[in-house]
């Protein structure tokens, strides 16, 4: 199976310049750093103590506290951080990381993986969430580099796909030195897939990331408005939010909806969709302040979500009314929001279960139910007891992740 996988890899390598050209044109790749995808760098070879890899924004945000923790360790000289998306690179660029170097994750082709490992020479490789790459795993294993799968996540859908090629899957997963699954479901799947060393700690996203405070120049524009926030929304969910806004505006004349799409490159598309509902829409990137008659304010910039969550009392968490599995609700909770979400939250099943037990979330099926939840909780304030419980769980999970990684230093 490796032979067939590598044949497809070579074919991809040959056509990759054309694919990358299209992605650059669509703003999905950085033209100035495109050679990093081929493991080509101008920098000299250097030894790396820790190498973290996360695909995009969600994974990178979940491990930034770990990176900050290890940057304080004097025995660690260099940390390498790789990711695959322009949005994640933009987030990392804003962080003050002294020992950490960011590069784009290379294509999973044998000789490219070898070049990458020759360049950075990591002592430990730490992959986040569901980042499973056959060739890279094989090359890491051949060099006897400990491979840690942190905050691991395998869904029933991905497990079924791996089961199509059981021998190939086992050959990949048995190269993982230790896996730290984020839920019990993943633990069971990893065991069936052939991971020998598994330790359940919990979801790293429970940990309290660096909290941002709402900036004064943002607050003043929403001072006399009732705010509804919709965070990390996906295709089709924005239309539901638009209809919800129209329904709520009958009772809340000063209502403004702050919409933070999961993929900000969709902002123009979202704007046009909402305009069909005769809503007045302003985008954050336009530089225009939200006018008194603005219905929806689209936050199409990176790294500002907490600033806007701090303005609301109720937030709808996206990815939960479409076949995505839901987004992480904890940032909204920590900013004091009551959470509403659709039923499709398998990505964070245990977190949503905890929120339900604490009575700080509601599952909704349509905008009529969403309207009822908002009316009931529009002045919601989370208690310190509930917030402290979530933070305690997060701190414990974070501490145990650090401990497990240090075992391989």
C-alpha positions as CSV (number, residue, x, y, z in Angstrom):
1,X,0.0,0.0,0.0
2,X,2.9,2.3,0.7
3,X,4.0,1.8,-3.0
4,X,0.6,2.9,-4.3
5,X,0.5,5.8,-1.8
6,X,3.9,7.0,-3.1
7,X,2.8,6.6,-6.7
8,X,0.0,9.1,-6.0
9,X,2.5,11.2,-4.2
10,X,4.8,11.5,-7.2
11,X,1.8,12.3,-9.5
12,X,0.7,15.0,-7.0
13,X,4.3,16.4,-6.9
14,X,4.3,16.8,-10.7
15,X,1.0,18.7,-10.8
16,X,1.5,20.5,-7.5
17,X,2.8,23.8,-9.1
18,X,-0.5,24.1,-11.0
19,X,-2.5,23.4,-7.8
20,X,-0.5,25.9,-5.8
21,X,-0.9,28.5,-8.5
22,X,-4.6,28.3,-8.2
23,X,-4.5,28.3,-4.4
24,X,-2.3,31.4,-4.4
25,X,-4.8,33.1,-6.7
26,X,-7.5,32.3,-4.2
27,X,-5.5,33.5,-1.3
28,X,-5.1,30.1,0.2
29,X,-1.3,30.0,-0.1
30,X,1.5,32.4,0.6
31,X,3.5,33.0,-2.6
32,X,6.6,34.2,-0.7
33,X,6.8,31.0,1.3
34,X,5.6,28.4,-1.2
35,X,8.9,26.6,-1.4
36,X,8.6,25.6,2.3
37,X,6.0,23.1,1.1
38,X,8.9,21.4,-0.7
39,X,11.2,21.6,2.3
40,X,13.3,24.3,0.7
41,X,14.7,26.9,3.1
42,X,17.4,29.6,2.9
43,X,18.4,29.0,6.6
44,X,21.2,26.7,7.6
45,X,20.6,23.3,9.2
46,X,19.9,23.4,12.9
47,X,19.0,21.1,15.7
48,X,15.5,21.3,17.1
49,X,14.5,20.2,20.6
50,X,10.8,20.1,20.1
51,X,8.7,20.0,16.9
52,X,5.0,20.7,17.0
53,X,2.7,20.3,14.1
54,X,-0.9,21.3,13.9
55,X,-2.9,21.7,10.7
56,X,-4.8,25.1,11.1
57,X,-5.9,27.7,13.6
58,X,-7.8,25.5,16.0
59,X,-4.9,23.1,16.5
60,X,-2.4,25.8,16.7
61,X,-4.4,27.8,19.3
62,X,-4.7,24.6,21.4
63,X,-0.9,24.1,21.6
64,X,0.2,27.7,22.0
65,X,0.1,27.5,25.8
66,X,2.3,24.4,25.6
67,X,4.8,26.2,23.4
68,X,4.8,29.2,25.8
69,X,5.5,26.8,28.6
70,X,8.4,25.1,26.9
71,X,9.9,28.4,25.8
72,X,10.5,29.1,29.5
73,X,12.6,25.9,29.8
74,X,16.3,26.8,29.6
75,X,17.2,23.3,28.4
76,X,15.2,23.7,25.2
77,X,17.2,25.6,22.6
78,X,14.8,25.6,19.6
79,X,11.1,24.9,19.0
80,X,9.9,24.2,15.5
81,X,6.2,24.9,14.8
82,X,4.6,23.8,11.5
83,X,1.1,24.3,10.1
84,X,-0.6,24.0,6.8
85,X,-2.7,27.1,6.4
86,X,-2.2,30.9,5.7
87,X,-4.7,31.7,8.5
88,X,-2.6,29.7,11.1
89,X,0.6,31.4,9.9
90,X,-1.1,34.8,10.4
91,X,-2.0,33.9,14.0
92,X,1.5,32.7,14.8
93,X,3.1,35.8,13.3
94,X,1.3,38.0,16.0
95,X,2.7,35.9,18.9
96,X,5.9,36.9,20.7
97,X,7.8,33.6,20.5
98,X,11.5,33.9,21.0
99,X,12.7,30.3,20.6
100,X,10.0,29.2,18.1
101,X,10.4,29.1,14.3
102,X,7.3,28.6,12.1
103,X,7.4,27.0,8.7
104,X,4.8,25.4,6.5
105,X,4.3,21.7,6.8
106,X,5.9,19.9,3.7
107,X,4.2,17.7,1.2
108,X,4.1,14.0,2.4
109,X,6.4,12.7,-0.2
110,X,9.4,10.5,0.8
111,X,12.4,12.6,-0.3
112,X,10.7,15.9,0.8
113,X,10.1,14.4,4.3
114,X,13.8,13.3,4.4
115,X,14.9,16.8,3.4
116,X,12.7,18.3,6.1
117,X,14.1,16.0,8.8
118,X,17.7,16.6,7.6
119,X,17.2,20.3,7.9
120,X,15.6,20.6,11.3
121,X,16.8,17.4,13.1
122,X,14.0,17.3,15.8
123,X,14.6,15.3,19.0
124,X,10.8,14.9,19.5
125,X,7.9,15.1,17.0
126,X,4.5,16.2,18.4
127,X,1.5,16.0,16.1
128,X,-1.8,17.5,17.0
129,X,-5.4,16.2,16.7
130,X,-5.9,14.1,13.5
131,X,-2.6,14.9,11.7
132,X,-1.7,11.4,10.3
133,X,0.9,11.4,7.5
134,X,2.2,8.0,6.4
135,X,5.6,9.0,4.9
136,X,6.5,11.4,7.6
137,X,5.6,8.9,10.3
138,X,7.7,6.3,8.5
139,X,10.7,8.6,8.2
140,X,10.4,9.8,11.9
141,X,10.3,6.1,13.0
142,X,13.3,5.1,10.9
143,X,15.3,7.8,12.7
144,X,14.1,6.6,16.1
145,X,12.6,10.0,16.9
146,X,9.8,9.8,19.6
147,X,6.5,10.5,17.9
148,X,3.7,11.9,20.2
149,X,0.1,12.2,18.9
150,X,-1.3,14.9,21.3
151,X,-4.9,15.8,21.8
152,X,-5.6,13.0,19.3
153,X,-8.9,12.8,17.5
154,X,-10.3,10.0,15.4
155,X,-13.9,10.2,14.3
156,X,-16.1,7.3,13.4
157,X,-16.0,8.5,9.8
158,X,-12.2,8.6,9.6
159,X,-11.9,5.3,11.5
160,X,-14.1,3.6,8.8
161,X,-11.8,5.0,6.1
162,X,-8.7,3.6,7.8
163,X,-10.4,0.3,8.1
164,X,-10.6,0.0,4.3
165,X,-6.8,-0.7,4.4
166,X,-6.3,-2.3,7.9
167,X,-2.8,-3.5,7.3
168,X,-1.7,-0.1,6.0
169,X,-3.4,1.7,8.9
170,X,-1.7,-0.6,11.5
171,X,1.7,0.0,9.9
172,X,1.2,3.7,10.2
173,X,-0.4,3.9,13.7
174,X,2.1,1.5,15.3
175,X,4.8,4.1,14.7
176,X,3.2,6.4,17.2
177,X,5.3,6.3,20.4
178,X,2.5,7.5,22.6
179,X,-1.0,8.8,21.9
180,X,-2.9,11.2,24.2
181,X,-6.5,11.1,23.0
182,X,-8.9,13.9,23.6
183,X,-11.9,11.6,24.3
184,X,-12.8,8.0,25.1
185,X,-14.1,7.3,21.5
186,X,-10.7,8.2,20.0
187,X,-9.0,6.1,22.6
188,X,-11.0,3.0,21.5
189,X,-10.3,3.7,17.8
190,X,-6.6,4.2,18.3
191,X,-6.3,0.9,20.1
192,X,-8.1,-0.9,17.2
193,X,-5.8,0.9,14.7
194,X,-2.7,-0.5,16.3
195,X,-1.3,2.3,18.6
196,X,0.5,0.4,21.4
197,X,0.9,3.1,24.0
198,X,-2.3,5.2,24.8
199,X,-2.9,7.4,27.8
200,X,-6.2,9.2,28.1
201,X,-5.8,12.7,29.6
202,X,-8.6,14.8,28.2
203,X,-9.2,17.5,25.6
204,X,-6.4,20.1,25.6
205,X,-8.8,22.7,24.4
206,X,-10.3,22.8,27.9
207,X,-7.2,24.8,28.9
208,X,-7.6,28.5,29.4
209,X,-5.7,30.2,26.6
210,X,-4.5,33.8,26.8
211,X,-7.6,35.8,27.4
212,X,-8.0,39.0,25.4
213,X,-9.9,42.0,26.7
214,X,-12.3,44.0,24.5
215,X,-10.6,47.1,23.2
216,X,-12.1,50.4,24.2
217,X,-12.3,51.6,20.6
218,X,-14.4,48.5,19.8
219,X,-16.6,48.7,22.9
220,X,-17.8,52.2,22.2
221,X,-19.4,51.3,18.9
222,X,-21.6,48.7,20.6
223,X,-22.3,50.5,23.8
224,X,-26.0,51.1,23.2
225,X,-26.6,47.9,21.3
226,X,-28.0,44.5,22.3
227,X,-25.4,42.0,20.9
228,X,-25.9,38.5,19.5
229,X,-22.7,36.8,18.5
230,X,-22.3,33.9,16.0
231,X,-18.9,32.4,16.1
232,X,-17.0,30.1,13.7
233,X,-20.0,29.8,11.4
234,X,-20.0,27.6,8.2
235,X,-21.7,27.7,4.9
236,X,-25.5,27.9,5.2
237,X,-25.4,28.8,8.9
238,X,-25.0,32.5,8.2
239,X,-28.4,32.5,6.5
240,X,-30.0,31.0,9.6
241,X,-28.3,33.7,11.7
242,X,-29.7,36.4,9.3
243,X,-33.2,35.0,9.8
244,X,-32.7,34.9,13.5
245,X,-31.6,38.5,13.5
246,X,-34.8,39.6,11.7
247,X,-37.0,37.6,14.1
248,X,-35.2,39.0,17.2
249,X,-35.2,42.6,16.0
250,X,-39.0,42.7,16.5
251,X,-38.3,42.5,20.2
252,X,-34.8,44.1,20.4
253,X,-34.9,47.2,18.3
254,X,-31.2,48.0,19.0
255,X,-30.0,44.5,18.1
256,X,-26.7,44.0,16.3
257,X,-25.4,40.6,15.3
258,X,-21.6,40.1,15.3
259,X,-20.8,37.3,12.9
260,X,-17.3,35.6,13.0
261,X,-17.1,33.1,10.1
262,X,-14.8,30.1,10.4
263,X,-13.3,31.0,7.0
264,X,-12.9,34.7,6.6
265,X,-12.3,34.4,2.8
266,X,-16.1,33.7,2.6
267,X,-17.0,37.2,4.0
268,X,-18.0,38.7,0.6
269,X,-20.2,35.6,-0.1
270,X,-21.8,35.9,3.3
271,X,-22.3,39.6,2.9
272,X,-24.2,39.1,-0.4
273,X,-26.3,36.3,1.2
274,X,-27.3,38.5,4.1
275,X,-28.1,41.4,1.8
276,X,-30.7,39.2,0.1
277,X,-32.5,39.2,3.4
278,X,-32.4,43.1,3.2
279,X,-30.0,43.3,6.1
280,X,-27.4,46.1,6.4
281,X,-24.0,44.5,6.6
282,X,-20.6,46.0,7.4
283,X,-17.3,44.1,7.3
284,X,-14.6,44.6,9.9
285,X,-11.9,44.8,7.2
286,X,-13.6,47.8,5.5
287,X,-12.5,50.0,8.4
288,X,-16.0,51.4,8.7
289,X,-17.5,51.5,12.2
290,X,-20.8,49.8,12.7
291,X,-23.5,52.4,12.0
292,X,-26.6,52.8,14.2
293,X,-28.7,51.0,11.5
294,X,-26.1,48.2,11.0
295,X,-27.7,44.7,11.4
296,X,-24.7,42.4,10.9
297,X,-21.1,43.2,11.6
298,X,-18.8,40.6,9.9
299,X,-15.5,40.1,11.7
300,X,-13.3,39.0,8.7
301,X,-10.0,39.5,10.5
302,X,-7.8,37.0,12.3
303,X,-7.3,36.7,16.1
304,X,-10.0,39.0,17.3
305,X,-12.8,36.7,18.3
306,X,-12.4,37.1,22.1
307,X,-12.6,40.9,21.7
308,X,-16.1,40.5,20.2
309,X,-17.3,37.6,22.4
310,X,-16.7,40.0,25.3
311,X,-19.5,42.2,24.0
312,X,-22.2,39.6,24.0
313,X,-24.1,37.4,26.5
314,X,-25.3,34.7,24.1
315,X,-23.2,33.1,21.3
316,X,-24.2,30.6,18.7
317,X,-21.3,28.2,18.0
318,X,-21.0,27.3,14.3
319,X,-20.2,24.1,12.5
320,X,-23.0,22.5,14.5
321,X,-25.9,22.8,12.1
322,X,-24.0,21.4,9.2
323,X,-22.0,18.1,8.7
324,X,-18.8,19.4,10.3
325,X,-19.0,18.3,13.9
326,X,-19.1,21.6,15.7
327,X,-16.5,24.1,16.8
328,X,-14.9,24.6,20.3
329,X,-17.4,26.6,22.5
330,X,-15.0,27.2,25.4
331,X,-13.7,30.6,24.3
332,X,-17.3,31.9,24.3
333,X,-18.0,30.4,27.7
334,X,-14.8,32.0,29.2
335,X,-15.9,35.3,27.9
336,X,-19.1,34.9,29.9
337,X,-21.5,33.8,27.2
338,X,-24.4,31.4,27.2
339,X,-23.9,28.9,24.3
340,X,-26.4,27.7,21.8
341,X,-25.5,25.1,19.2
342,X,-26.9,22.6,16.7
343,X,-27.0,18.8,17.3
344,X,-23.9,18.0,15.2
345,X,-21.2,18.5,17.8
346,X,-19.2,15.2,17.6
347,X,-15.9,17.0,17.5
348,X,-16.4,18.3,21.0
349,X,-18.9,15.8,22.3
350,X,-17.5,15.6,25.9
351,X,-17.1,19.3,26.2
352,X,-20.7,20.0,25.2
353,X,-21.8,17.3,27.6
354,X,-20.0,19.1,30.4
355,X,-21.6,22.5,29.4
356,X,-25.0,20.9,29.4
357,X,-24.5,19.5,32.9
358,X,-23.5,23.0,34.1
359,X,-26.6,24.4,32.4
360,X,-24.7,26.9,30.3
361,X,-25.7,25.7,26.8
362,X,-28.7,24.7,24.8
363,X,-29.1,22.6,21.7
364,X,-31.2,24.2,19.0
365,X,-32.8,22.9,15.8
366,X,-33.8,26.1,14.0
367,X,-33.9,29.9,14.3
368,X,-37.2,29.8,16.2
369,X,-35.6,27.8,19.0
370,X,-32.6,30.0,18.8
371,X,-34.8,33.1,19.3
372,X,-36.3,31.6,22.5
373,X,-32.9,30.8,23.9
374,X,-31.7,34.3,23.2
375,X,-34.7,35.9,24.8
376,X,-34.3,33.8,27.9
377,X,-30.5,34.4,28.3
378,X,-29.8,37.8,26.7
379,X,-28.7,39.1,30.1
380,X,-26.8,36.0,31.1
381,X,-23.8,36.0,33.4
382,X,-21.8,32.9,34.1
383,X,-21.1,32.2,37.8
384,X,-17.5,32.0,39.1
385,X,-18.2,28.4,40.3
386,X,-19.0,27.1,36.8
387,X,-16.2,29.0,35.2
388,X,-13.7,27.8,37.9
389,X,-14.7,24.2,37.3
390,X,-14.0,24.4,33.6
391,X,-10.7,26.2,34.3
392,X,-9.7,23.5,36.9
393,X,-10.3,20.7,34.3
394,X,-8.2,22.6,31.8
395,X,-5.3,23.2,34.1
396,X,-5.2,19.6,35.0
397,X,-5.2,18.4,31.4
398,X,-2.5,21.0,30.5
399,X,-0.2,19.9,33.3
400,X,-0.5,16.2,32.4
401,X,0.3,17.0,28.7
402,X,3.4,18.8,29.7
403,X,4.4,16.0,32.0
404,X,4.0,13.4,29.2
405,X,6.1,15.4,26.7
406,X,8.9,15.9,29.2
407,X,9.1,12.2,29.7
408,X,10.7,12.0,26.2
409,X,13.0,15.0,26.5
